[in-house]
């Protein structure tokens, strides 16, 4: 199973493991702080990590597919990711 791992998949996995480690560390820091204000600050800082990891893993995945899908399809995927981030982060 581990005899051949695509570089793109490995990159995506590493980013997701790093992201998960950051999330767990933030949760432990919130627990250690034991103050709502500090916990809220820590939680708010995680709002930067999520979208960056989403963009980075999508980019790595698309880079791995460059020879398999057309440029137009890649642009549609990137537009979709951008719209997801815009929809989640935009104000009412």
C-alpha positions as CSV (number, residue, x, y, z in Angstrom):
1,X,0.0,0.0,0.0
2,X,2.8,2.4,0.9
3,X,5.0,1.3,-2.0
4,X,3.9,4.2,-4.2
5,X,2.3,7.4,-2.8
6,X,1.7,10.2,-5.2
7,X,3.6,13.4,-4.2
8,X,0.4,15.5,-4.5
9,X,-1.5,13.2,-2.2
10,X,1.4,13.1,0.3
11,X,1.5,16.9,0.3
12,X,-2.2,17.2,0.9
13,X,-2.0,14.6,3.8
14,X,0.9,16.5,5.4
15,X,-1.0,19.8,5.2
16,X,-4.1,18.2,6.8
17,X,-2.1,16.6,9.5
18,X,-0.4,19.9,10.3
19,X,-3.8,21.7,10.3
20,X,-5.2,19.1,12.7
21,X,-2.2,19.4,15.0
22,X,-2.8,23.2,15.0
23,X,-6.4,22.7,15.9
24,X,-5.6,20.3,18.7
25,X,-2.9,22.6,20.1
26,X,-5.4,25.5,20.0
27,X,-7.9,23.4,21.9
28,X,-5.3,22.6,24.6
29,X,-4.3,26.2,24.8
30,X,-7.9,27.2,25.3
31,X,-8.2,24.6,28.1
32,X,-5.0,25.8,29.7
33,X,-6.0,29.5,29.5
34,X,-9.4,28.7,31.1
35,X,-10.7,32.2,30.2
36,X,-13.4,32.9,27.7
37,X,-11.6,36.0,26.3
38,X,-8.4,34.2,25.7
39,X,-10.2,31.2,24.3
40,X,-12.1,33.4,21.9
41,X,-8.9,35.0,20.7
42,X,-7.3,31.6,20.1
43,X,-10.4,30.4,18.3
44,X,-10.5,33.5,16.1
45,X,-6.9,33.0,15.1
46,X,-7.9,29.6,13.7
47,X,-10.2,31.3,11.2
48,X,-7.0,32.1,9.2
49,X,-5.7,28.5,9.2
50,X,-8.8,26.8,7.8
51,X,-9.1,28.7,4.5
52,X,-5.4,28.7,4.0
53,X,-5.3,24.9,4.3
54,X,-8.3,24.6,2.0
55,X,-6.7,26.7,-0.7
56,X,-3.3,25.0,-0.3
57,X,-4.6,21.4,-0.4
58,X,-6.8,22.3,-3.4
59,X,-3.9,23.9,-5.2
60,X,-1.7,20.8,-4.6
61,X,-4.5,18.5,-5.8
62,X,-5.0,20.5,-8.9
63,X,-1.3,20.6,-9.5
64,X,-1.3,16.8,-9.4
65,X,-4.1,16.7,-11.9
66,X,-2.6,19.2,-14.4
67,X,-2.1,16.5,-17.0
68,X,-5.5,14.9,-16.5
69,X,-8.0,17.9,-16.6
70,X,-8.3,20.9,-18.7
71,X,-7.3,24.4,-17.7
72,X,-10.9,25.6,-17.9
73,X,-12.0,22.9,-15.4
74,X,-9.2,23.9,-13.1
75,X,-10.4,27.5,-13.2
76,X,-14.0,26.4,-12.4
77,X,-12.7,24.5,-9.4
78,X,-10.6,27.4,-8.2
79,X,-13.6,29.7,-8.7
80,X,-15.7,27.3,-6.6
81,X,-13.2,27.3,-3.8
82,X,-13.1,31.1,-3.9
83,X,-16.9,31.3,-3.7
84,X,-17.0,28.9,-0.8
85,X,-14.5,31.1,1.1
86,X,-16.4,34.2,0.1
87,X,-19.7,32.8,1.2
88,X,-18.3,31.7,4.6
89,X,-16.4,34.8,5.3
90,X,-18.6,37.5,3.9
91,X,-20.7,39.7,6.2
92,X,-24.5,39.9,5.9
